[in-house]
Amino acid sequence: MKAYHDIPKDPWFQSWKHSLQFVSNTTDFFDNQLLKHGQIFRCQLFGYEYVRTKDADITAKLYKNSQDLVSTANGWAPVFEGVFPNGLLLKDGKHHLVHRRIMQQAFNKKAMLVYFDCIKKWADDVADDLKSKQNVDFFKYIKDKTLDLSLTMFLGISSKDELGQGVAKSFVAMVASTVAIVRKPMFNNCYHRGIKARAHLMGVFLELVKQRRNNPGDDLISFLCTATDEENQAYSDEQIVDHIIFTMMAAHDTTASSLSSFMVQITEHSQWQQTLHQEALQFRDPNYEQLNAMSVAEHVYKETLRVMPPIVTVPRVLNTPTDMFGFSIPAGTRTGVYIYGAHHDPKYWTNPHIFDPKRFERGEDKNHAFCYIPFGGGVHKCIGMHLGLMEAKLVIQAIFSKLEVERVDPQAQIKYAKVPIWHPKGKFELRFKSVS
């Protein structure tokens, strides 16, 4: 077994720039490190040393987490601690399983049918709104719209009133603080604004929980107020608030990212718009049971998530020693899963840098159990995966049953930020027109 210190890494006069390179272009940073050092390397990110690889078998080991090999909570702590603590990703082992079983009640079929009706109305409204506009900066637009949906579907409040506007403003500040380089709250810096925003949301949401316990509605917060596991365990008010804050962040930001990326791909590969239109006409007024039949929307959306995953990489910390490529890795080592790398590995994907939704008809995503992981894997796999897919399918159906889309400036090069989520750095202007 080779020693840990033999794992290759950049010299100190290069590694001090790793955090800046990671934030500037995450995929270029990891890809360049893999090209330079081989299949495993060490790097310095935000004051910590990490051991990284894109190998699917090691990804499987980390996600399966046999005998609690890794800690998800300790992995995410540097990112979420102080701002988004106590969500499911910040829990491990039995504690995580107890909380997940309770939360699962808010994603059962009864709840999903309620969400379906809410999303369907929202999607139709989005399509009608886009039809009435000239040019749309789409990422900004859909980010606002998905936050509106989250406020309604999760909290039963509107972004049009003062309460909803305050919640929306606080969420923006909290998400921005997750990639703050300075991780100390001082002088109203980015991280400090995130901490203050969380305090504001705690007060607002605790009051909402009290109201919903007395008078439940058709929203996520109400389902969590009444949810129990098989042992009749339930959440406290504070636990509900923690889960709501984290779930709203995870849901609306990632969906905004993926729908924006979907439009990038569908305007680059416009031949798919006609196919989507034809399928959308088959489901002019879709019901919940028809979602699985929307195969074109599903495959184009899944290919978007493969090429441009909303979350590029996720962190873990080893609880116990292990080995990677013959190197001895001690407990306490920081590591992680490189989702983008897994999605572009030529061992599992044909022409991985080509946009090809038909690869899902061919079953390429089944070439390895962990080569396609936009929603993670193992016990921490995204609990809202089916909700996210439902939201995407319904808004795709609503838009492409009526509209076609083009870029305002087809020649403009789109630059991306890839942390905390993948999104255009500048304007991404689209023009929607009625289908002729």
Buried (B, 14 or more C-beta within 10 A) or exposed (E): EEEBEEBEBBEEEEBEEBBEBBBEBBBEBBBEBBEEBEEBBBBBBBEEBBBBBBBBEBBBBBBBBEEEBBBBBBBBBBBBBBBBBBBBBBBBBEEBEBBBBBBEBBBEEEBBEBBBEBBBBBBBBBBEEBEEEEEBBBBBBBBBBBBBBBBBBBBBBEBEEEBBEBBBEBBBBBBBBBBBEEBEBEEEBBBBBBBBBBEBBBEBBBEBBEBBBEEBBBBBBBBBBEBEBEEEEBBEBEBBBBBBBBBBBBBBBBBBBBBBBBBBBBBEBBEBBEBBBEBBEEBEEBEBEEBEBBEBBBBBBBBBBBBBBBBBBBBBBBBEEBEBBEBBBEEEBBBBBBBBBBBBBEEBBEEBEEBBBEBBEEEBBEBBBBBBBBBBBBBBEBBBEBBBBBBBBBBBBBBBBBBBBBBBEEEEEBEBBBBBBBBBEEBBBBBBEEEE
